[in-house]
Amino acid sequence: MSGGGKVALGGIGVIIVVAIGLLTGQDPQEILSNIQGTQTEQAETRPAGPRPDDKTADFVSAVLGSTEDVWSQIYQQNGSEYEKPVLQMFSNATQSACGGASSAMGPFYCPADHKVYIDLTFCDELRERFNAPGEFAVAYVVAHEVGHHVQNLMGISQQVQEQRRNLSEAEYNKLSVKLELQADFLAGVWANHANQMSKILEPGDLEAALTAANAIGDDKLQKESQGYVVPDAFTHGTSQQRMYWFKKGYETGDLSQGRYQDIR
């Protein structure tokens, strides 16, 4: 999904759309376009934004606030100022500077407007479809998208995007996987520092995050949707990779342990 030369990062639902395309022979972009068009029409009849009493929305906002505290402190320690992202919560469909988005995309980050887009219906899917209950599973997703924002501020996202025109789809997918795994690592770094600052973790929280990381691995989603795995189509990493890098970020809390060039 693109707009202004920028590509939205972290759209978990895209994996499923690509898998359907591979299975049926249809163009994944056409499938996604049809879904977006349908759900955008539906969204126009809904009130903008989450319900005032939506506890999930309140929790997502609280997690974003925690990421702001952590990354502001990390940036300050390195002699710079952290530019905070903007949070946009939606249900079913929304519009971003990277283009239109539907629930098929899942949560994502748009570098063009520095916004973290969290689909509240996906938070429900974590519990009901992906069997990843617990608030910290949602926190992991939010922190992952904020990780993409940090990558954008570091210039990593732009460097990867600039290589896209010179690579095959399979080659570019490998770079995309590295971006996603580093975002998982950065989510783990946030959890480490947030727990040091505010003791946010309760028994079972780390396991909830790892369960979510396992549930949305490329290999697991492809297996569920089409019955087999296509490694060249991976864009986010395997379940094992996603759990490994989140856990490494959490255990070390050290940015130098998850440099983009070292992600495997």
C-alpha positions in Angstrom: 0.0 0.0 0.0 1.7 3.2 -1.1 1.3 6.9 -1.2 3.7 9.7 -1.8 6.5 7.2 -2.4 6.0 5.7 1.1 4.8 2.1 1.9 2.7 1.3 4.9 4.6 -1.1 7.3 3.3 -3.8 9.4 0.0 -4.8 7.6 -0.4 -8.3 8.9 -3.6 -9.0 6.9 -1.6 -8.5 3.6 0.0 -11.9 4.2 -3.4 -13.6 4.1 -4.3 -11.7 0.9 -1.1 -12.7 -0.8 -1.6 -16.3 0.2 -5.1 -16.3 -1.3 -3.7 -14.8 -4.5 -1.1 -17.5 -4.7 -3.7 -20.2 -4.2 -6.3 -18.9 -6.7 -4.1 -17.3 -9.3 -5.7 -13.9 -8.7 -3.8 -10.6 -8.5 -3.3 -9.9 -4.7 -3.6 -6.2 -5.4 -6.9 -6.7 -7.1 -8.2 -8.7 -4.1 -7.0 -6.1 -1.7 -8.5 -3.3 -3.8 -11.9 -5.0 -3.8 -11.9 -5.5 0.0 -10.8 -1.9 0.6 -13.5 -0.5 -1.7 -16.3 -2.6 0.0 -15.2 -1.8 3.5 -14.6 1.9 2.9 -18.2 2.2 1.8 -19.3 0.4 5.0 -17.0 2.6 7.1 -18.7 5.8 5.8 -21.9 4.8 7.7 -20.1 4.4 11.0 -19.2 7.1 13.5 -15.6 8.2 13.2 -13.2 6.8 15.8 -13.7 4.4 18.7 -16.6 4.5 21.1 -15.9 6.6 24.1 -16.4 3.6 26.4 -14.1 1.3 24.4 -11.7 -0.2 26.9 -9.5 -1.5 24.1 -9.1 2.0 22.7 -8.2 3.3 26.2 -5.6 0.5 26.6 -4.1 1.2 23.2 -3.7 4.9 24.0 -2.1 3.9 27.3 0.4 1.7 25.6 1.3 4.4 23.1 1.9 6.8 26.0 4.2 4.2 27.5 6.2 3.9 24.2 6.5 7.7 24.2 8.0 7.7 27.7 10.4 4.9 26.8 11.6 6.2 23.5 11.8 9.8 24.7 14.2 8.6 27.5 16.3 6.5 25.1 16.6 9.4 22.6 17.4 11.8 25.4 20.2 9.5 26.7 21.6 9.6 23.2 21.5 13.4 23.0 18.5 13.8 20.7 14.8 14.4 20.9 12.2 11.8 20.1 9.5 12.8 17.5 6.3 11.2 18.7 4.0 9.4 16.3 0.3 10.1 16.0 -2.1 7.4 16.9 -5.1 6.7 14.7 -7.5 4.1 15.8 -10.1 2.7 13.4 -12.6 -0.1 12.8 -13.1 -1.7 9.4 -11.5 1.0 7.2 -9.6 4.3 7.3 -7.7 6.6 5.0 -4.0 7.4 5.5 -1.3 9.3 3.7 -0.2 5.9 2.4 -3.6 5.3 0.8 -6.8 3.6 1.9 -6.7 0.8 4.4 -9.2 -1.8 5.5 -9.3 -4.5 8.1 -7.5 -6.7 5.5 -4.4 -4.7 6.3 -4.5 -5.1 10.1 -2.5 -2.6 12.2 0.1 -0.6 10.2 2.4 2.4 10.3 2.5 5.0 7.6 5.9 6.8 7.2 4.3 9.5 5.0 2.2 10.9 7.9 4.1 9.4 10.9 0.9 7.8 12.1 0.4 4.5 13.8 -2.9 3.0 12.6 -4.5 0.4 15.0 -7.5 -1.5 13.8 -9.6 -2.2 16.9 -11.3 -5.1 15.2 -7.9 -6.8 14.9 -7.5 -6.6 18.6 -10.6 -8.7 18.9 -9.1 -11.1 16.3 -6.0 -11.6 18.4 -8.2 -13.2 21.0 -10.8 -14.9 18.9 -9.0 -16.0 15.7 -5.4 -16.1 16.7 -5.9 -17.5 20.2 -3.6 -14.8 21.7 -5.6 -13.5 24.7 -4.3 -11.0 27.2 -3.9 -7.3 27.0 -0.1 -7.6 26.5 -0.7 -9.3 23.1 -2.3 -6.0 22.0 0.5 -4.1 23.6 3.0 -6.1 21.6 1.2 -5.1 18.3 1.1 -1.4 19.2 4.8 -1.5 20.2 5.7 -3.3 17.0 4.1 -0.5 14.9 5.8 2.1 17.0 9.0 0.2 16.2 8.4 1.0 12.5 8.2 4.7 13.5 11.5 4.4 15.2 13.0 2.8 12.1 11.6 5.6 10.0 13.2 8.2 12.3 16.5 6.3 12.0 16.3 6.4 8.2 16.2 2.6 7.9 12.8 2.4 6.2 13.9 4.9 3.6 17.1 3.0 2.8 15.2 -0.2 2.3 12.5 1.4 0.2 15.2 2.9 -2.1 16.4 -0.6 -2.9 13.0 -1.8 -4.0 13.1 -0.8 -7.6 16.3 -2.8 -8.2 15.2 -6.0 -6.6 12.9 -8.9 -7.5 9.9 -9.4 -5.3 11.5 -12.4 -3.5 14.6 -10.3 -2.9 12.7 -7.3 -1.6 10.6 -9.6 0.6 13.8 -10.6 2.4 14.5 -7.0 3.3 10.9 -6.6 4.4 11.2 -9.5 6.7 14.3 -7.9 8.3 12.4 -4.7 8.9 9.5 -6.6 10.5 11.8 -8.6 12.7 13.7 -5.5 13.8 10.3 -3.9 14.7 9.6 -7.0 16.8 13.0 -6.5 18.5 12.2 -2.8 19.1 8.9 -3.8 20.7 10.9 -6.0 23.0 13.3 -3.2 23.9 10.2 -1.1 24.8 8.9 -3.8 27.1 12.2 -4.0 28.8 12.5 -0.3 29.5 8.8 0.2 30.3 9.1 -2.6 32.9 12.1 -1.0 34.4 10.4 2.4 34.5 6.9 1.5 35.7 6.9 -2.3 36.5 4.2 -2.8 33.8 4.6 -6.6 33.4 2.4 -9.0 35.3 2.7 -12.8 35.3 1.7 -14.2 31.9 2.3 -10.9 30.0 5.5 -11.9 28.3 3.9 -15.2 27.3 0.9 -13.3 25.8 3.2 -11.3 23.6 5.1 -14.4 22.5 1.8 -16.1 21.7 0.8 -13.2 19.5 4.2 -13.2 17.8 3.9 -16.9 17.1 0.3 -16.6 15.9 1.1 -14.0 13.2 4.2 -15.6 11.7 4.2 -15.9 7.9 4.7 -19.6 8.0 1.8 -20.2 10.3 -0.6 -17.9 8.4 0.3 -19.4 5.1 -0.2 -22.9 6.4 -3.6 -22.0 7.7 -4.8 -20.2 4.6 -3.4 -22.4 1.8 -2.1 -25.6 3.5 1.5 -25.0 2.5 4.4 -22.6 3.0 6.1 -20.3 0.4 9.2 -18.9 2.0 9.9 -16.5 -0.9 6.6 -14.8 -0.2 7.4 -14.2 3.5 7.2 -10.5 4.4 7.1 -10.6 8.2 9.2 -13.6 9.3 8.4 -17.0 10.7 6.8 -17.5 14.0 10.1 -18.7 15.5 11.9 -15.6 14.2 9.3 -13.2 15.5 9.4 -14.7 18.9 13.2 -14.8 19.0 13.7 -11.2 18.1 11.0 -9.9 20.5 12.4 -11.9 23.3 16.0 -10.7 22.5 14.8 -7.1 22.6 13.1 -7.8 25.9 16.0 -9.7 27.5 18.7 -7.2 26.5 17.0 -3.8 26.2 20.0 -2.9 24.1 19.5 -1.3 20.7 22.9 -2.4 19.5 21.8 -6.1 19.8 19.2 -5.6 17.0 20.9 -3.6 14.3 19.2 -4.0 10.9 22.3 -5.5 9.2 22.5 -8.2 11.9 18.8 -9.4 11.7 18.5 -12.9 10.4 
